[in-house]
Amino acid sequence: MAVEHRMEQLLQYWEMYWYATNANYRLVKNAPKPFPVPFTGPVKWWNQLRRDIINHDVFTYYNERYAPSKEAINFLNITPSVLLTPIIIGKWVLSSRRIFKLDTDLQFLLDMTSLRGVRIRDIQFPFDSFAVALDKPLVGEKGRLYDFIVASKLERNDVPGYYLAFYDQRLEVPPPVTPRDKEIIEQFIAKGGGDKGVERLARCWGGGRLAIPFGTGHFIPTSNLDMKVLEACKLDQLELPDGLDSTDTLQVANVAEALSRVVLGMCMYLRTLPSPNTSRLPWKPVKPLREFSNLAKSIPVIDESTICFVESRFKLSIKERIAFSDPEHIPTRSLLEKCCHVRSGFWHRPPGTGHDSLQAKTQWTRPTIVREDKYVPGTLLKGAEKLLKVM
């Protein structure tokens, strides 16, 4: 599947995860030691989610059908990203079914543009929920390639905010429990379950605990519109996958920092276009799936979704592309006037309104190469320091 099919891939993994839990419960139902997760919530209703999402009923039935029990959360070690998957997909289907796909030049420019000084009120989502697909994936922990973000307006503990969910290319791999596996497992269950059925299910999961690509998320509270974005990001910790060492944790944080900067920067960039009304952008239907099957035997959730290819109005030179794609070198202040380097971009108020605190920051000073006359051919330029601190 292509990157624009990520939401369908995410739903298929969620269905597989809870079907496997459902099947495990029924396979050992008559065993001396029962399965330690009750037959409630998504364990029971896993095959109803797709229908409830399409009918816009997922929010009505979330607590009854899709909120796991405390026993399930503890035994399965469920992360917030798993808990929120029905909400994320349901919100996207209800709000827009829109995907913005950024070209590489725009991605580089936004990644090199600081959000320092930007307030919550300066960020305006084009839809209550939308997705962003990247042309150039970012490398995270264990070499995972992140290329898809879902941004949604959600509430946590009655606090409104922006929730950014980041997903990597592991979603492209079909879920290990196939419809054919489901048929065989159901035959074992019809015969009373037993060890053979459990073994078959275990083989589908690779004989051990499977790392499900449910992504990483970050919640940014928005109740105070005058709060700086960087300060809001510090109020909540980034959700990290289990089993990461210190190096992996740092890589996840760096990727989340860059992806947040790109998505929030894109919201600001759209306001600088001649026609900032997103409904006037060149939206095209997402290509239908050539082959489609899922455990719930229902229609794809991406039907009627559309994608818009957002290109940069400012094309980069080859030298700029090389410089902006190499953020490793951070210049010291003493080097800024002595050597060729990259200066990061920033957002600011229109000319003449700099002292008006209520004026939105809609002007973009883009990243640029400084002192190009000092450039030494064949050397890497010093990169600009990235100022957004998500963690």
C-alpha positions as CSV (number, residue, x, y, z in Angstrom):
1,M,0.0,0.0,0.0
2,A,1.1,3.6,-0.6
3,V,1.6,6.2,2.1
4,E,-1.9,7.6,1.4
5,H,-3.3,4.3,2.6
6,R,-1.8,4.5,6.1
7,M,-5.1,5.0,7.9
8,E,-6.5,1.8,6.4
9,Q,-3.2,0.0,7.4
10,L,-3.5,1.4,10.9
11,L,-7.1,0.1,11.3
12,Q,-6.1,-3.3,10.0
13,Y,-3.4,-3.6,12.6
14,W,-5.8,-2.5,15.4
15,E,-8.3,-5.1,14.2
16,M,-5.7,-7.8,14.1
17,Y,-4.4,-6.9,17.6
18,W,-7.8,-7.2,19.2
19,Y,-8.9,-10.2,17.1
20,A,-5.8,-12.0,18.3
21,T,-6.7,-11.2,21.9
22,N,-10.3,-12.3,21.3
23,A,-9.2,-15.6,19.8
24,N,-6.7,-16.2,22.6
25,Y,-9.5,-15.8,25.1
26,R,-11.8,-18.2,23.3
27,L,-9.0,-20.8,22.6
28,V,-8.3,-21.2,26.4
29,K,-11.8,-20.6,27.6
30,N,-12.2,-24.1,28.9
31,A,-8.6,-24.4,30.2
32,P,-7.9,-24.7,33.9
33,K,-6.3,-21.3,33.9
34,P,-8.5,-18.8,32.0
35,F,-7.2,-15.9,29.9
36,P,-6.5,-13.0,32.3
37,V,-8.3,-10.4,30.2
38,P,-12.1,-10.2,30.4
39,F,-14.3,-10.6,27.3
40,T,-15.3,-6.9,27.2
41,G,-14.5,-3.7,25.3
42,P,-12.4,-4.2,22.1
43,V,-11.8,-7.9,23.0
44,K,-15.5,-8.4,22.3
45,W,-16.3,-5.6,19.8
46,W,-13.2,-5.5,17.7
47,N,-15.1,-6.3,14.4
48,Q,-17.6,-3.5,15.0
49,L,-15.1,-0.6,15.0
50,R,-14.8,-0.2,11.2
51,R,-18.6,0.1,10.9
52,D,-18.9,2.5,13.8
53,I,-16.1,4.7,12.2
54,I,-17.8,4.8,8.8
55,N,-21.2,5.6,10.5
56,H,-19.6,8.2,12.7
57,D,-20.7,6.3,15.9
58,V,-17.3,5.6,17.3
59,F,-17.5,8.5,19.8
60,T,-20.9,7.4,21.0
61,Y,-19.8,3.8,21.7
62,Y,-16.1,4.4,22.6
63,N,-16.4,3.8,26.4
64,E,-18.7,0.8,26.0
65,R,-16.9,-0.9,23.1
66,Y,-13.4,0.3,22.5
67,A,-12.0,1.4,25.9
68,P,-10.0,-1.7,27.2
69,S,-10.5,-2.9,30.7
70,K,-7.9,-2.2,33.4
71,E,-7.0,-5.9,33.3
72,A,-6.3,-5.7,29.5
73,I,-4.3,-2.5,29.9
74,N,-2.1,-4.0,32.5
75,F,-1.7,-7.5,31.1
76,L,-1.1,-6.4,27.5
77,N,0.8,-3.3,28.5
78,I,-1.3,-1.1,26.3
79,T,0.1,2.3,25.4
80,P,-1.9,5.5,24.9
81,S,-1.4,5.3,21.1
82,V,-3.3,2.0,21.1
83,L,-6.1,3.5,23.3
84,L,-6.5,6.5,21.0
85,T,-6.4,4.6,17.7
86,P,-10.2,4.4,17.3
87,I,-10.5,8.1,18.2
88,I,-7.7,9.1,15.8
89,I,-9.2,7.2,12.9
90,G,-12.8,8.2,13.7
91,K,-11.9,11.9,14.1
92,W,-10.1,11.9,10.8
93,V,-13.0,10.2,9.0
94,L,-15.6,12.5,10.6
95,S,-13.6,15.8,10.2
96,S,-12.0,15.7,6.8
97,R,-10.6,12.4,5.3
98,R,-7.8,14.8,4.0
99,I,-4.1,14.1,3.5
100,F,-1.5,16.8,2.8
101,K,1.5,15.4,1.0
102,L,4.6,17.7,1.3
103,D,7.3,17.8,-1.3
104,T,10.9,17.5,-0.2
105,D,11.8,21.2,-0.5
106,L,8.9,22.3,1.7
107,Q,9.6,19.6,4.2
108,F,13.3,20.8,4.5
109,L,12.3,24.5,4.7
110,L,9.7,23.8,7.5
111,D,12.1,21.5,9.4
112,M,14.7,24.3,9.4
113,T,12.2,27.0,10.5
114,S,12.1,27.6,14.3
115,L,8.8,27.9,16.2
116,R,10.4,30.1,18.8
117,G,8.0,33.0,19.7
118,V,5.0,31.4,18.0
119,R,1.9,31.3,20.2
120,I,-0.9,28.8,20.2
121,R,-3.3,31.3,18.6
122,D,-0.9,31.6,15.6
123,I,-1.4,27.9,14.8
124,Q,-4.7,27.3,12.9
125,F,-5.5,23.8,11.9
126,P,-7.0,23.6,8.4
127,F,-9.4,20.8,9.7
128,D,-10.2,19.4,13.1
129,S,-8.3,16.3,12.0
130,F,-6.0,15.8,9.0
131,A,-3.0,13.7,7.9
132,V,0.4,14.8,6.6
133,A,2.5,12.5,4.4
134,L,6.2,13.2,3.9
135,D,8.1,12.7,0.6
136,K,11.3,12.0,2.5
137,P,10.9,9.8,5.6
138,L,12.8,10.7,8.8
139,V,14.9,8.0,10.4
140,G,14.0,7.2,14.0
141,E,14.8,4.5,16.6
142,K,16.1,1.2,15.3
143,G,16.2,2.7,11.8
144,R,12.5,3.0,11.5
145,L,11.3,5.4,8.8
146,Y,8.6,7.9,9.9
147,D,6.6,9.4,7.0
148,F,3.0,9.9,8.3
149,I,1.5,12.1,10.9
150,V,-2.2,12.5,12.0
151,A,-3.0,15.8,13.7
152,S,-6.2,16.1,15.6
153,K,-8.0,18.4,18.0
154,L,-8.7,16.3,21.1
155,E,-9.4,16.7,24.8
156,R,-7.5,15.1,27.6
157,N,-8.9,15.3,31.1
158,D,-11.2,18.1,29.8
159,V,-8.1,20.0,28.5
160,P,-8.3,20.9,24.8
161,G,-5.2,20.4,22.7
162,Y,-3.5,19.2,19.5
163,Y,-2.6,15.6,19.4
164,L,0.1,14.6,16.9
165,A,0.4,10.9,16.2
166,F,3.6,9.8,14.3
167,Y,3.7,6.5,12.3
168,D,6.5,4.7,10.5
169,Q,6.7,2.5,7.4
170,R,6.2,-0.7,9.3
171,L,2.5,-0.2,8.6
172,E,3.3,-1.1,5.0
173,V,3.9,-4.7,6.1
174,P,0.6,-6.6,6.0
175,P,-0.7,-7.7,9.5
176,P,0.7,-11.1,10.4
177,V,-2.8,-12.6,11.1
178,T,-4.4,-12.9,7.7
179,P,-8.0,-13.7,6.9
180,R,-6.9,-17.3,6.0
181,D,-5.2,-17.6,9.5
182,K,-8.5,-16.4,11.0
183,E,-10.4,-19.1,9.3
184,I,-8.1,-21.8,10.6
185,I,-8.1,-20.4,14.1
186,E,-11.9,-20.3,14.1
187,Q,-12.0,-24.0,13.1
188,F,-9.9,-24.8,16.2
189,I,-12.2,-22.7,18.4
190,A,-15.3,-24.5,17.0
191,K,-13.6,-27.8,18.1
192,G,-13.2,-26.5,21.6
193,G,-9.9,-24.7,21.3
194,G,-6.8,-26.3,22.7
195,D,-3.0,-26.1,22.3
196,K,-2.9,-26.5,18.5
197,G,-5.1,-23.3,18.1
198,V,-2.9,-21.4,20.5
199,E,0.3,-22.6,18.6
200,R,-1.2,-21.5,15.3
201,L,-2.0,-18.0,16.7
202,A,1.5,-17.8,18.2
203,R,3.2,-18.7,14.9
204,C,1.3,-15.8,13.3
205,W,2.9,-13.5,15.9
206,G,6.3,-14.8,15.2
207,G,6.4,-17.1,18.2
208,G,6.7,-14.2,20.6
209,R,5.5,-10.7,21.4
210,L,5.0,-8.8,18.2
211,A,5.9,-5.1,18.0
212,I,2.7,-3.5,16.7
213,P,3.4,-0.2,14.8
214,F,0.8,1.9,16.6
215,G,3.0,4.9,16.5
216,T,4.1,7.6,19.0
217,G,2.1,10.5,20.1
218,H,2.4,13.9,21.6
219,F,-0.3,16.1,23.2
220,I,0.0,19.9,23.1
221,P,-2.5,21.7,25.3
222,T,-4.2,24.7,23.7
223,S,-6.4,26.1,26.5
224,N,-4.2,29.2,26.8
225,L,-4.1,30.8,23.4
226,D,-1.3,33.3,24.4
227,M,1.0,30.5,25.5
228,K,4.2,30.0,23.4
229,V,4.1,26.7,21.4
230,L,7.5,25.7,22.9
231,E,6.2,26.2,26.4
232,A,3.0,24.2,25.6
233,C,5.1,21.3,24.3
234,K,6.9,21.1,27.6
235,L,3.7,20.6,29.6
236,D,3.3,17.0,28.5
237,Q,5.9,14.2,28.0
238,L,6.2,12.5,24.6
239,E,4.7,9.1,24.5
240,L,7.5,6.6,24.0
241,P,7.2,3.0,22.8
242,D,8.3,0.3,25.2
243,G,11.7,-1.4,25.3
244,L,13.8,1.6,24.2
245,D,17.3,2.3,25.5
246,S,18.7,5.8,26.0
247,T,19.9,6.1,22.4
248,D,16.6,5.0,20.9
249,T,14.7,7.4,23.3
250,L,16.8,10.3,22.0
251,Q,16.2,9.3,18.4
252,V,12.4,9.2,19.0
253,A,12.5,12.6,20.6
254,N,14.5,14.1,17.7
255,V,12.1,12.7,15.1
256,A,9.1,13.8,17.1
257,E,10.6,17.3,17.4
258,A,11.2,17.5,13.6
259,L,7.8,16.1,12.7
260,S,6.0,18.5,15.1
261,R,7.9,21.4,13.6
262,V,7.0,20.3,10.0
263,V,3.3,19.8,10.8
264,L,2.7,23.0,12.8
265,G,4.8,24.9,10.3
266,M,2.7,23.6,7.5
267,C,-0.4,25.0,9.2
268,M,1.3,28.4,9.2
269,Y,2.6,28.0,5.7
270,L,-0.9,27.4,4.3
271,R,-1.9,30.8,5.6
272,T,0.8,32.5,3.5
273,L,-0.6,31.1,0.2
274,P,-2.5,33.4,-2.1
275,S,-5.6,31.4,-1.4
276,P,-5.4,30.2,2.2
277,N,-8.8,28.5,2.0
278,T,-7.8,24.8,2.0
279,S,-11.0,23.8,0.3
280,R,-9.6,25.5,-2.9
281,L,-6.5,23.5,-2.9
282,P,-6.1,20.9,-5.7
283,W,-7.6,17.9,-3.9
284,K,-7.6,14.6,-5.7
285,P,-9.3,11.3,-4.7
286,V,-6.9,8.7,-3.1
287,K,-6.2,5.8,-5.5
288,P,-8.4,2.8,-4.5
289,L,-6.7,-0.3,-3.1
290,R,-6.0,-2.9,-5.8
291,E,-6.4,-5.8,-3.4
292,F,-8.4,-5.4,-0.2
293,S,-9.2,-7.8,2.6
294,N,-9.5,-7.4,6.3
295,L,-10.5,-9.5,9.3
296,A,-13.7,-7.6,9.8
297,K,-14.8,-8.3,6.2
298,S,-16.0,-4.7,5.6
299,I,-15.3,-1.7,3.3
300,P,-12.0,0.3,3.4
301,V,-12.0,3.2,5.8
302,I,-10.2,5.4,3.2
303,D,-13.1,5.4,0.7
304,E,-13.9,9.0,-0.3
305,S,-10.6,10.3,1.2
306,T,-8.6,12.9,-0.8
307,I,-5.0,14.0,-1.0
308,C,-3.4,17.3,-1.8
309,F,0.2,17.7,-3.0
310,V,1.6,20.8,-1.3
311,E,4.7,22.1,-3.1
312,S,7.0,24.8,-1.9
313,R,6.7,28.2,-3.6
314,F,10.4,28.6,-3.0
315,K,12.5,26.0,-4.9
316,L,15.8,25.1,-3.4
317,S,19.1,24.9,-5.2
318,I,21.1,21.7,-5.1
319,K,23.5,23.3,-2.6
320,E,20.6,24.3,-0.3
321,R,19.1,20.8,-0.4
322,I,22.4,19.3,0.7
323,A,22.7,21.9,3.5
324,F,19.2,21.7,4.8
325,S,19.2,17.9,4.8
326,D,22.3,17.8,7.1
327,P,21.3,19.1,10.5
328,E,24.1,17.4,12.4
329,H,26.5,20.4,12.7
330,I,25.5,23.2,15.1
331,P,27.5,26.4,14.7
332,T,28.9,28.3,17.6
333,R,28.2,32.1,17.8
334,S,31.8,32.9,16.9
335,L,31.5,31.0,13.6
336,L,28.4,32.9,12.4
337,E,30.3,35.7,10.8
338,K,33.4,33.7,9.8
339,C,32.2,30.8,7.7
340,C,29.5,29.8,5.3
341,H,26.6,28.3,7.3
342,V,22.8,27.7,7.3
343,R,20.6,30.1,9.1
344,S,17.3,28.7,10.3
345,G,14.0,30.4,9.4
346,F,11.4,31.9,11.7
347,W,7.8,33.2,11.8
348,H,7.0,36.8,12.5
349,R,4.3,39.5,12.3
350,P,3.7,41.6,9.2
351,P,5.8,44.7,8.8
352,G,4.6,47.6,11.0
353,T,2.8,45.3,13.5
354,G,5.8,44.0,15.4
355,H,4.6,45.5,18.7
356,D,1.0,44.3,18.4
357,S,0.8,41.2,20.6
358,L,-2.6,40.3,19.2
359,Q,-1.3,40.3,15.6
360,A,-0.9,36.8,14.2
361,K,2.6,35.7,12.9
362,T,1.8,35.1,9.3
363,Q,5.1,36.2,7.7
364,W,7.8,33.6,7.0
365,T,11.5,34.3,6.9
366,R,12.8,31.2,5.3
367,P,16.0,29.3,6.0
368,T,18.9,30.5,4.0
369,I,22.7,30.0,3.3
370,V,24.7,32.8,4.8
371,R,28.1,34.0,3.6
372,E,28.0,31.8,0.5
373,D,31.1,33.6,-0.7
374,K,33.0,31.7,2.1
375,Y,31.8,28.3,0.9
376,V,34.5,25.8,0.4
377,P,33.5,23.3,-2.4
378,G,33.3,19.7,-1.2
379,T,32.7,20.6,2.5
380,L,29.5,20.3,4.5
381,L,28.0,23.5,5.7
382,K,27.5,24.2,9.3
383,G,23.8,23.5,10.1
384,A,21.4,25.8,11.9
385,E,20.5,24.9,15.5
386,K,17.0,23.5,15.8
387,L,15.1,25.4,18.5
388,L,11.9,23.5,19.1
389,K,12.2,21.4,22.2
390,V,9.3,18.9,22.3
391,M,10.5,16.9,25.3
